[in-house]
Amino acid sequence: MKKILKKFLDLFNVKLIIANRKHELLKLGVSNSNADILNNGETIVLKDFGLTINFTQQQYILRGLGLMYNLKAKYNARFNIPGEAIFSVELQGLTMQVQTYEELFILNEIYINGVYNLITNKPYHVIDVGMNVGLTSLYFAQKAECISVTSFEPFKPTYQQALVNLALNPAVKNKVEAYNFGLGKTDEMLKVTYDTTMKGNMGINGIPQYLSDQVQQVLTEEIAIKNTGAVLSPILNKLKTNDSHMVLKMDCEGSEYDIFESLATNNLLSYFNHVIVEWHVKGPQQIIGYLEQAGFTLFSFEPHSEVAGMIYAFKL
């Protein structure tokens, strides 16, 4: 009798788990006809994407399904799991490994929202401050007008993933020169907290306070910061020509204020024709001041946000 009762309870628990999985998938916009649930609810087959994922280990894929549908609908993006714990996206001729929901979100920012959609018929070089895992560097490198991308990323695990993504794209990887350090006012070494699930939000101040309730994997990373003027002066002098423009893209989670101070002090903003910067927490006014002094016209989006906003600046 006990064995029969145990089998009944086990079967009931499995059915309950599968019912819960179906409910969760429905909330994500996946109908029962578009997904199979196997192995007592632990394996999910996503028919629209041809993917078989582990429910426990690859939750971020399920969370990002809406983002994936966007990319598939607009660009016919393809999603693959070529090896254990590897999830890759094929998009606009690029192949990129994605390890977190945040990276799917960033792909949507780039390709769906067009946050870096610079349109110009002038050849240009990009300085990418805050390379993260290389998604934006690759986006620019693939553009025919882009001559080169010089990228900076201080966190070693993030930098290593960026190198993997560059290596996956041999047609454009030689356009990108990547450095494993960040920029600031002075040379220094810092120890900061780091979360592998939120690489794009990590900066000199560690895990941002407004994300403290989302922390999953807290580590301590030692990062190198180098003087902006000393690093960029020779690079800009080498790259700048009358026939090409310079583009500054900056998303460095709080370092932007020190970097802009150094750029202004060393008169380096004069080299740039286009600036795209995301500011964080301290507001846009300091950066706007430096850009206006350097002769830029600009748009400032979400200037009253307490978290972040975008500035797009250009010279007429």
C-alpha positions as CSV (number, residue, x, y, z in Angstrom):
1,M,0.0,0.0,0.0
2,K,2.8,2.4,0.9
3,K,4.5,1.8,-2.5
4,I,1.3,2.5,-4.3
5,L,0.8,5.7,-2.3
6,K,4.4,6.8,-3.0
7,K,4.0,6.2,-6.7
8,F,0.8,8.1,-6.7
9,L,2.4,11.1,-4.9
10,D,5.4,11.0,-7.2
11,L,3.1,11.1,-10.2
12,F,1.0,13.9,-8.7
13,N,4.2,15.9,-7.9
14,V,5.4,15.5,-11.5
15,K,2.1,16.6,-12.9
16,L,2.1,19.6,-10.6
17,I,5.6,20.6,-11.7
18,I,4.7,20.2,-15.4
19,A,1.5,22.3,-14.8
20,N,3.6,25.0,-13.2
21,R,6.1,24.9,-16.0
22,K,3.2,25.3,-18.5
23,H,1.8,28.2,-16.6
24,E,5.2,29.9,-16.4
25,L,5.7,29.5,-20.2
26,L,2.3,30.9,-20.9
27,K,3.2,34.0,-18.8
28,L,6.2,34.4,-21.1
29,G,4.1,34.2,-24.2
30,V,4.8,30.6,-25.1
31,S,1.7,28.5,-25.8
32,N,1.6,24.8,-24.9
33,S,1.7,24.0,-28.6
34,N,5.0,25.8,-29.0
35,A,6.8,24.0,-26.2
36,D,7.3,20.5,-25.0
37,I,8.1,19.7,-21.3
38,L,10.1,16.6,-20.7
39,N,12.1,14.9,-18.0
40,N,9.7,15.7,-15.2
41,G,9.6,19.3,-16.1
42,E,13.4,19.8,-16.2
43,T,13.8,19.9,-20.0
44,I,12.0,22.5,-22.1
45,V,11.8,22.2,-25.9
46,L,11.2,25.6,-27.5
47,K,9.8,24.7,-30.9
48,D,9.9,28.3,-32.3
49,F,13.6,28.4,-31.8
50,G,14.6,24.7,-32.2
51,L,16.1,24.8,-28.7
52,T,16.2,22.3,-25.9
53,I,17.1,23.9,-22.6
54,N,17.5,22.9,-19.0
55,F,14.8,24.7,-17.0
56,T,17.0,25.1,-13.9
57,Q,20.3,26.0,-15.4
58,Q,19.1,28.2,-18.3
59,Q,16.4,30.3,-16.7
60,Y,17.8,33.4,-18.3
61,I,16.8,32.0,-21.8
62,L,13.2,31.6,-20.7
63,R,13.3,35.1,-19.1
64,G,14.6,36.5,-22.4
65,L,12.1,34.8,-24.7
66,G,10.3,38.1,-25.5
67,L,13.6,39.6,-26.5
68,M,14.5,36.6,-28.6
69,Y,11.1,36.8,-30.4
70,N,11.9,40.5,-31.2
71,L,15.2,39.7,-32.7
72,K,13.8,36.7,-34.7
73,A,10.9,38.8,-36.0
74,K,13.0,41.8,-37.1
75,Y,16.3,40.2,-38.2
76,N,15.5,36.4,-38.5
77,A,18.0,35.9,-35.7
78,R,19.0,32.3,-35.0
79,F,19.7,30.8,-31.5
80,N,21.9,27.8,-30.9
81,I,23.3,25.7,-28.1
82,P,26.4,24.3,-29.7
83,G,27.9,22.9,-26.5
84,E,27.2,22.4,-22.8
85,A,26.5,25.8,-21.1
86,I,27.0,27.7,-24.4
87,F,24.2,29.7,-25.9
88,S,24.9,31.7,-29.1
89,V,23.0,34.1,-31.2
90,E,23.4,34.5,-35.0
91,L,22.4,38.0,-36.0
92,Q,23.1,40.3,-39.0
93,G,26.1,38.1,-40.0
94,L,27.5,38.0,-36.5
95,T,27.8,35.2,-34.0
96,M,27.8,36.0,-30.3
97,Q,27.8,33.9,-27.1
98,V,25.3,35.0,-24.6
99,Q,25.5,34.0,-21.0
100,T,22.9,36.2,-19.2
101,Y,19.4,37.8,-19.7
102,E,21.2,41.1,-19.5
103,E,23.1,40.3,-22.7
104,L,19.9,39.5,-24.5
105,F,18.6,42.8,-23.3
106,I,21.7,44.6,-24.6
107,L,21.2,43.0,-28.0
108,N,17.7,44.4,-28.1
109,E,19.0,47.8,-27.1
110,I,21.4,47.8,-30.0
111,Y,19.4,46.1,-32.7
112,I,15.7,46.8,-31.8
113,N,16.0,50.2,-30.0
114,G,18.9,51.4,-32.1
115,V,20.8,53.1,-29.2
116,Y,24.0,53.1,-31.3
117,N,22.4,53.5,-34.7
118,L,24.8,56.1,-36.1
119,I,24.0,56.9,-39.7
120,T,26.7,58.7,-41.7
121,N,28.5,58.2,-45.0
122,K,31.7,59.4,-43.5
123,P,34.3,56.7,-42.6
124,Y,34.9,56.6,-38.8
125,H,36.9,55.2,-36.0
126,V,35.2,54.2,-32.7
127,I,36.6,54.5,-29.2
128,D,34.5,52.1,-27.1
129,V,34.8,52.8,-23.4
130,G,33.1,50.0,-21.6
131,M,33.3,47.2,-24.1
132,N,31.4,44.7,-21.8
133,V,31.3,41.4,-23.7
134,G,31.9,43.0,-27.1
135,L,28.4,43.2,-28.5
136,T,28.6,46.9,-29.3
137,S,32.2,46.7,-30.6
138,L,31.1,44.0,-33.0
139,Y,28.0,46.0,-34.1
140,F,30.2,49.0,-35.1
141,A,33.0,46.8,-36.6
142,Q,30.5,45.2,-39.0
143,K,29.5,48.6,-40.4
144,A,31.1,49.3,-43.8
145,E,31.9,52.9,-42.7
146,C,33.7,51.8,-39.6
147,I,37.4,51.6,-40.1
148,S,38.4,50.5,-36.6
149,V,37.2,50.0,-33.0
150,T,39.4,50.6,-30.0
151,S,37.8,49.1,-26.9
152,F,38.4,49.2,-23.1
153,E,37.1,46.7,-20.5
154,P,38.6,46.5,-17.0
155,F,36.9,43.3,-15.7
156,K,38.8,40.2,-16.8
157,P,35.9,37.7,-17.0
158,T,33.9,40.2,-19.1
159,Y,37.0,40.9,-21.2
160,Q,37.6,37.2,-21.8
161,Q,34.0,36.7,-23.0
162,A,34.5,39.6,-25.3
163,L,37.6,38.0,-26.8
164,V,35.5,34.8,-27.4
165,N,32.9,36.8,-29.2
166,L,35.5,38.6,-31.3
167,A,37.1,35.2,-32.3
168,L,33.7,34.0,-33.4
169,N,33.7,36.7,-36.1
170,P,36.9,36.4,-38.1
171,A,35.5,38.7,-40.9
172,V,35.5,41.7,-38.6
173,K,37.6,40.9,-35.5
174,N,40.8,42.5,-36.9
175,K,39.0,45.8,-36.9
176,V,38.8,45.7,-33.1
177,E,41.7,46.4,-30.7
178,A,40.7,45.4,-27.2
179,Y,42.4,46.4,-23.9
180,N,41.8,44.8,-20.5
181,F,41.8,48.0,-18.4
182,G,39.5,50.9,-17.8
183,L,40.0,54.6,-18.1
184,G,40.0,57.3,-15.4
185,K,41.8,60.3,-14.1
186,T,44.9,58.4,-12.7
187,D,46.6,55.1,-12.9
188,E,45.3,52.8,-10.1
189,M,44.3,49.3,-9.1
190,L,40.9,48.8,-7.5
191,K,39.2,45.8,-5.9
192,V,35.5,45.9,-6.5
193,T,32.5,43.6,-6.2
194,Y,31.4,41.9,-9.4
195,D,28.4,39.8,-10.4
196,T,28.7,37.6,-13.4
197,T,25.0,37.8,-14.2
198,M,25.1,41.6,-14.5
199,K,28.4,42.2,-16.3
200,G,27.1,45.3,-18.1
201,N,26.3,47.0,-14.8
202,M,29.7,46.5,-13.2
203,G,32.0,49.5,-12.7
204,I,34.5,51.2,-10.4
205,N,31.8,51.3,-7.7
206,G,31.1,47.6,-7.8
207,I,27.5,46.4,-7.8
208,P,25.2,49.4,-8.0
209,Q,22.9,50.1,-5.0
210,Y,19.8,50.1,-7.2
211,L,20.6,46.5,-8.3
212,S,21.5,45.2,-4.8
213,D,18.3,43.2,-4.5
214,Q,19.1,41.3,-7.8
215,V,22.6,40.1,-6.8
216,Q,23.2,36.4,-7.6
217,Q,26.9,35.6,-7.8
218,V,29.1,38.1,-5.8
219,L,32.8,38.0,-6.5
220,T,35.7,40.4,-5.9
221,E,37.7,41.5,-9.0
222,E,40.8,43.5,-9.2
223,I,40.8,46.0,-12.1
224,A,43.3,48.3,-13.6
225,I,42.4,51.9,-14.3
226,K,44.7,54.0,-16.5
227,N,45.0,57.8,-17.1
228,T,42.6,58.7,-19.9
229,G,44.9,61.4,-21.4
230,A,48.0,59.3,-21.4
231,V,46.2,56.3,-23.1
232,L,44.0,58.1,-25.6
233,S,46.3,61.0,-26.8
234,P,48.6,58.7,-28.9
235,I,45.7,56.6,-30.1
236,L,43.7,59.7,-31.3
237,N,46.7,61.3,-32.8
238,K,47.4,58.2,-34.8
239,L,43.8,57.6,-36.0
240,K,42.5,61.1,-36.6
241,T,42.6,62.3,-40.3
242,N,40.7,64.9,-42.3
243,D,39.0,62.1,-44.2
244,S,37.5,60.3,-41.2
245,H,35.4,61.0,-38.1
246,M,36.0,59.9,-34.5
247,V,33.1,58.4,-32.5
248,L,33.2,58.1,-28.8
249,K,30.9,55.5,-27.3
250,M,30.9,55.4,-23.5
251,D,29.0,53.1,-21.1
252,C,31.2,52.6,-18.1
253,E,28.9,52.5,-15.1
254,G,30.1,55.6,-13.2
255,S,33.6,56.2,-14.6
256,E,32.3,58.6,-17.2
257,Y,32.6,61.7,-14.9
258,D,36.3,61.2,-14.3
259,I,36.9,60.3,-17.9
260,F,35.2,63.4,-19.2
261,E,37.1,65.6,-16.8
262,S,40.4,64.1,-18.2
263,L,39.2,64.4,-21.8
264,A,38.4,68.1,-21.2
265,T,41.7,68.8,-19.3
266,N,43.7,67.2,-22.1
267,N,41.6,68.9,-24.9
268,L,40.8,65.4,-26.3
269,L,37.1,66.1,-26.9
270,S,38.2,68.2,-29.9
271,Y,39.2,65.0,-31.7
272,F,35.6,63.7,-31.7
273,N,32.8,64.3,-34.1
274,H,30.2,62.1,-32.5
275,V,29.7,61.2,-28.8
276,I,27.3,58.6,-27.4
277,V,27.4,58.3,-23.6
278,E,25.3,56.7,-21.0
279,W,25.6,58.5,-17.6
280,H,24.8,56.9,-14.3
281,V,23.4,58.1,-11.0
282,K,25.1,61.6,-10.8
283,G,23.0,63.1,-13.6
284,P,24.0,64.5,-17.0
285,Q,24.9,68.1,-16.2
286,Q,28.7,67.8,-15.7
287,I,29.1,65.9,-18.9
288,I,26.8,68.3,-20.8
289,G,29.0,71.1,-19.6
290,Y,32.2,69.6,-21.0
291,L,30.5,68.8,-24.3
292,E,29.1,72.3,-24.7
293,Q,32.5,73.8,-23.9
294,A,34.0,71.6,-26.7
295,G,31.5,72.9,-29.2
296,F,29.0,70.0,-29.4
297,T,25.3,70.2,-30.1
298,L,23.5,67.5,-28.1
299,F,20.4,65.6,-27.1
300,S,20.0,64.6,-23.5
301,F,17.4,61.8,-22.8
302,E,15.9,61.1,-19.4
303,P,17.8,64.0,-17.8
304,H,15.8,63.7,-14.5
305,S,16.3,60.0,-14.0
306,E,17.9,58.9,-10.7
307,V,19.6,55.9,-12.4
308,A,20.8,56.6,-15.9
309,G,20.3,58.5,-19.2
310,M,21.7,58.9,-22.7
311,I,23.5,61.8,-24.3
312,Y,24.0,62.0,-28.1
313,A,26.3,64.8,-29.1
314,F,27.7,65.9,-32.5
315,K,29.5,68.8,-34.1
316,L,27.6,70.7,-36.8
